[in-house]
Amino acid sequence: MLNFNVILMAGNPQQGGGSVQLFLMLAIIAVFYFFMIRPQAKKAKEQKKFIDNLQKGDKIVTLAGIHATVYKINEDGTLQIEVNPGSYLKIEKSAISMEWTAALNKATAAAEKK
């Protein structure tokens, strides 16, 4: 003879585990938002502000490592930069490194103070 109580109990999963799983899923989403999505959005916003505030005569460093001075800001989203006196390049605004430019300007300011 089979014991039907054992068979019925084996077929019923435990109740109440869904709320714990939902909480863990929400916690994982929150971690992704605060440690990945939010900092990237903040950095992109700062990069856009930096590019929009560029002016003629600013010293910059491109992502390729080229040190130059902004010669002209074009209407089509590009810059004309002066690498050497009389030597010009046309680059996209997005090719400028905000971090390297800030480091260059910081080093230049520190050297001028001495």
C-alpha atoms as an extended CHARMM CRD file, in Angstrom:
* protein
*
       114  EXT
         1         1  MET       CA              0.0000000000        0.0000000000        0.0000000000  PROA      1               0.0000000000
         2         2  LEU       CA              1.1310000000        3.4790000000       -0.8090000000  PROA      2               0.0000000000
         3         3  ASN       CA              1.0570000000        6.2810000000        1.6630000000  PROA      3               0.0000000000
         4         4  PHE       CA             -0.9000000000        9.0610000000       -0.1200000000  PROA      4               0.0000000000
         5         5  ASN       CA              0.1350000000       11.7350000000        2.3680000000  PROA      5               0.0000000000
         6         6  VAL       CA              3.7900000000       11.4050000000        1.3420000000  PROA      6               0.0000000000
         7         7  ILE       CA              2.9140000000       11.6350000000       -2.3720000000  PROA      7               0.0000000000
         8         8  LEU       CA              0.7140000000       14.7100000000       -1.8980000000  PROA      8               0.0000000000
         9         9  MET       CA              3.3190000000       16.5060000000        0.2170000000  PROA      9               0.0000000000
        10        10  ALA       CA              6.0780000000       15.7950000000       -2.3080000000  PROA      10              0.0000000000
        11        11  GLY       CA              4.0030000000       17.4040000000       -5.0740000000  PROA      11              0.0000000000
        12        12  ASN       CA              3.3900000000       20.7070000000       -3.2030000000  PROA      12              0.0000000000
        13        13  PRO       CA              6.2670000000       23.1750000000       -3.1930000000  PROA      13              0.0000000000
        14        14  GLN       CA              6.7710000000       25.4160000000       -0.1820000000  PROA      14              0.0000000000
        15        15  GLN       CA              4.8570000000       28.7020000000       -0.2040000000  PROA      15              0.0000000000
        16        16  GLY       CA              6.3870000000       32.1290000000        0.6100000000  PROA      16              0.0000000000
        17        17  GLY       CA              9.6850000000       31.8010000000       -1.2650000000  PROA      17              0.0000000000
        18        18  GLY       CA              8.5310000000       34.1330000000       -4.0360000000  PROA      18              0.0000000000
        19        19  SER       CA              8.7440000000       37.2770000000       -1.9270000000  PROA      19              0.0000000000
        20        20  VAL       CA             12.3590000000       36.5480000000       -1.0100000000  PROA      20              0.0000000000
        21        21  GLN       CA             13.2520000000       35.9930000000       -4.6570000000  PROA      21              0.0000000000
        22        22  LEU       CA             11.4770000000       39.2180000000       -5.6440000000  PROA      22              0.0000000000
        23        23  PHE       CA             13.4040000000       41.1360000000       -2.9750000000  PROA      23              0.0000000000
        24        24  LEU       CA             16.7250000000       39.6860000000       -4.1800000000  PROA      24              0.0000000000
        25        25  MET       CA             15.9140000000       40.5640000000       -7.7920000000  PROA      25              0.0000000000
        26        26  LEU       CA             15.0730000000       44.1590000000       -6.8150000000  PROA      26              0.0000000000
        27        27  ALA       CA             18.2830000000       44.3710000000       -4.7830000000  PROA      27              0.0000000000
        28        28  ILE       CA             20.3430000000       43.2070000000       -7.7860000000  PROA      28              0.0000000000
        29        29  ILE       CA             18.6620000000       45.7870000000      -10.0340000000  PROA      29              0.0000000000
        30        30  ALA       CA             19.3760000000       48.5200000000       -7.4680000000  PROA      30              0.0000000000
        31        31  VAL       CA             23.0380000000       47.5150000000       -7.2780000000  PROA      31              0.0000000000
        32        32  PHE       CA             23.3570000000       47.6300000000      -11.0840000000  PROA      32              0.0000000000
        33        33  TYR       CA             21.7210000000       51.0520000000      -11.1800000000  PROA      33              0.0000000000
        34        34  PHE       CA             23.8180000000       52.6620000000       -8.4440000000  PROA      34              0.0000000000
        35        35  PHE       CA             27.1690000000       51.1110000000       -9.3740000000  PROA      35              0.0000000000
        36        36  MET       CA             26.9870000000       50.9310000000      -13.1820000000  PROA      36              0.0000000000
        37        37  ILE       CA             24.2260000000       52.9040000000      -14.8940000000  PROA      37              0.0000000000
        38        38  ARG       CA             24.1910000000       56.0540000000      -12.7580000000  PROA      38              0.0000000000
        39        39  PRO       CA             27.9750000000       56.7100000000      -12.8120000000  PROA      39              0.0000000000
        40        40  GLN       CA             28.1130000000       56.1840000000      -16.5800000000  PROA      40              0.0000000000
        41        41  ALA       CA             25.2580000000       58.6300000000      -17.1440000000  PROA      41              0.0000000000
        42        42  LYS       CA             26.9530000000       61.1750000000      -14.8820000000  PROA      42              0.0000000000
        43        43  LYS       CA             30.2500000000       60.8310000000      -16.7420000000  PROA      43              0.0000000000
        44        44  ALA       CA             28.5220000000       61.1910000000      -20.1240000000  PROA      44              0.0000000000
        45        45  LYS       CA             26.8140000000       64.3520000000      -18.9020000000  PROA      45              0.0000000000
        46        46  GLU       CA             30.1430000000       65.8120000000      -17.7300000000  PROA      46              0.0000000000
        47        47  GLN       CA             31.7930000000       64.9110000000      -21.0770000000  PROA      47              0.0000000000
        48        48  LYS       CA             29.0210000000       66.6800000000      -23.0150000000  PROA      48              0.0000000000
        49        49  LYS       CA             29.3300000000       69.7740000000      -20.8110000000  PROA      49              0.0000000000
        50        50  PHE       CA             33.1140000000       69.7580000000      -21.2840000000  PROA      50              0.0000000000
        51        51  ILE       CA             32.8140000000       69.5480000000      -25.0820000000  PROA      51              0.0000000000
        52        52  ASP       CA             30.1380000000       72.2570000000      -25.2090000000  PROA      52              0.0000000000
        53        53  ASN       CA             32.3650000000       74.6330000000      -23.1950000000  PROA      53              0.0000000000
        54        54  LEU       CA             35.4070000000       74.3480000000      -25.4900000000  PROA      54              0.0000000000
        55        55  GLN       CA             36.6490000000       77.6530000000      -26.8600000000  PROA      55              0.0000000000
        56        56  LYS       CA             39.2550000000       78.8340000000      -29.3150000000  PROA      56              0.0000000000
        57        57  GLY       CA             42.7050000000       78.7290000000      -27.7240000000  PROA      57              0.0000000000
        58        58  ASP       CA             41.9760000000       75.8850000000      -25.2610000000  PROA      58              0.0000000000
        59        59  LYS       CA             44.7320000000       73.3040000000      -24.9480000000  PROA      59              0.0000000000
        60        60  ILE       CA             43.4260000000       69.7670000000      -25.4490000000  PROA      60              0.0000000000
        61        61  VAL       CA             44.5410000000       66.1470000000      -25.7050000000  PROA      61              0.0000000000
        62        62  THR       CA             42.7680000000       63.7900000000      -28.1090000000  PROA      62              0.0000000000
        63        63  LEU       CA             41.9780000000       60.1360000000      -27.4290000000  PROA      63              0.0000000000
        64        64  ALA       CA             44.9010000000       59.2920000000      -29.7330000000  PROA      64              0.0000000000
        65        65  GLY       CA             47.2270000000       61.2910000000      -27.4660000000  PROA      65              0.0000000000
        66        66  ILE       CA             47.7030000000       64.2890000000      -29.7580000000  PROA      66              0.0000000000
        67        67  HSD       CA             48.3540000000       67.5250000000      -27.8460000000  PROA      67              0.0000000000
        68        68  ALA       CA             46.9250000000       70.5520000000      -29.6230000000  PROA      68              0.0000000000
        69        69  THR       CA             45.2100000000       73.9060000000      -29.3200000000  PROA      69              0.0000000000
        70        70  VAL       CA             41.6560000000       74.5420000000      -30.4980000000  PROA      70              0.0000000000
        71        71  TYR       CA             41.9330000000       76.7850000000      -33.5700000000  PROA      71              0.0000000000
        72        72  LYS       CA             38.3450000000       76.8450000000      -34.8230000000  PROA      72              0.0000000000
        73        73  ILE       CA             35.0030000000       75.3220000000      -33.7830000000  PROA      73              0.0000000000
        74        74  ASN       CA             33.0430000000       74.2370000000      -36.8550000000  PROA      74              0.0000000000
        75        75  GLU       CA             29.2540000000       74.1010000000      -37.1240000000  PROA      75              0.0000000000
        76        76  ASP       CA             29.2220000000       70.4310000000      -38.1900000000  PROA      76              0.0000000000
        77        77  GLY       CA             30.3980000000       69.0700000000      -34.8220000000  PROA      77              0.0000000000
        78        78  THR       CA             34.0810000000       69.1170000000      -35.6550000000  PROA      78              0.0000000000
        79        79  LEU       CA             37.0690000000       71.1070000000      -34.4660000000  PROA      79              0.0000000000
        80        80  GLN       CA             40.0450000000       72.4390000000      -36.3090000000  PROA      80              0.0000000000
        81        81  ILE       CA             43.0600000000       72.0340000000      -34.0510000000  PROA      81              0.0000000000
        82        82  GLU       CA             46.5710000000       73.3970000000      -34.3610000000  PROA      82              0.0000000000
        83        83  VAL       CA             49.1880000000       70.7520000000      -33.6370000000  PROA      83              0.0000000000
        84        84  ASN       CA             52.2340000000       72.8570000000      -34.5590000000  PROA      84              0.0000000000
        85        85  PRO       CA             52.2730000000       76.4750000000      -35.7090000000  PROA      85              0.0000000000
        86        86  GLY       CA             50.6920000000       76.3920000000      -39.1760000000  PROA      86              0.0000000000
        87        87  SER       CA             49.7850000000       72.6600000000      -38.9690000000  PROA      87              0.0000000000
        88        88  TYR       CA             46.0430000000       71.9960000000      -38.6120000000  PROA      88              0.0000000000
        89        89  LEU       CA             43.8770000000       68.8880000000      -38.2210000000  PROA      89              0.0000000000
        90        90  LYS       CA             40.1060000000       68.4980000000      -38.4020000000  PROA      90              0.0000000000
        91        91  ILE       CA             38.7280000000       66.1520000000      -35.7170000000  PROA      91              0.0000000000
        92        92  GLU       CA             35.3900000000       65.2090000000      -34.1970000000  PROA      92              0.0000000000
        93        93  LYS       CA             34.5300000000       66.8060000000      -30.8590000000  PROA      93              0.0000000000
        94        94  SER       CA             33.9700000000       63.3460000000      -29.4010000000  PROA      94              0.0000000000
        95        95  ALA       CA             37.6690000000       62.5230000000      -30.0170000000  PROA      95              0.0000000000
        96        96  ILE       CA             38.7850000000       64.7700000000      -27.1470000000  PROA      96              0.0000000000
        97        97  SER       CA             39.7370000000       63.1490000000      -23.8500000000  PROA      97              0.0000000000
        98        98  MET       CA             38.2750000000       65.0330000000      -20.9150000000  PROA      98              0.0000000000
        99        99  GLU       CA             40.5320000000       63.2780000000      -18.3670000000  PROA      99              0.0000000000
       100       100  TRP       CA             43.7810000000       63.7610000000      -20.2810000000  PROA      100             0.0000000000
       101       101  THR       CA             42.9290000000       67.3820000000      -21.0700000000  PROA      101             0.0000000000
       102       102  ALA       CA             42.2090000000       68.0750000000      -17.4000000000  PROA      102             0.0000000000
       103       103  ALA       CA             45.5140000000       66.4250000000      -16.4230000000  PROA      103             0.0000000000
       104       104  LEU       CA             47.3940000000       68.5090000000      -19.0170000000  PROA      104             0.0000000000
       105       105  ASN       CA             45.8170000000       71.7490000000      -17.8270000000  PROA      105             0.0000000000
       106       106  LYS       CA             46.4600000000       70.8470000000      -14.1760000000  PROA      106             0.0000000000
       107       107  ALA       CA             50.1320000000       70.1200000000      -14.8950000000  PROA      107             0.0000000000
       108       108  THR       CA             50.4530000000       73.3460000000      -16.8830000000  PROA      108             0.0000000000
       109       109  ALA       CA             48.8750000000       75.3820000000      -14.0680000000  PROA      109             0.0000000000
       110       110  ALA       CA             51.1860000000       73.7790000000      -11.5000000000  PROA      110             0.0000000000
       111       111  ALA       CA             54.2430000000       74.5420000000      -13.6480000000  PROA      111             0.0000000000
       112       112  GLU       CA             53.1770000000       78.1830000000      -14.0550000000  PROA      112             0.0000000000
       113       113  LYS       CA             52.8610000000       78.6230000000      -10.2740000000  PROA      113             0.0000000000
       114       114  LYS       CA             56.4910000000       77.5990000000       -9.7010000000  PROA      114             0.0000000000
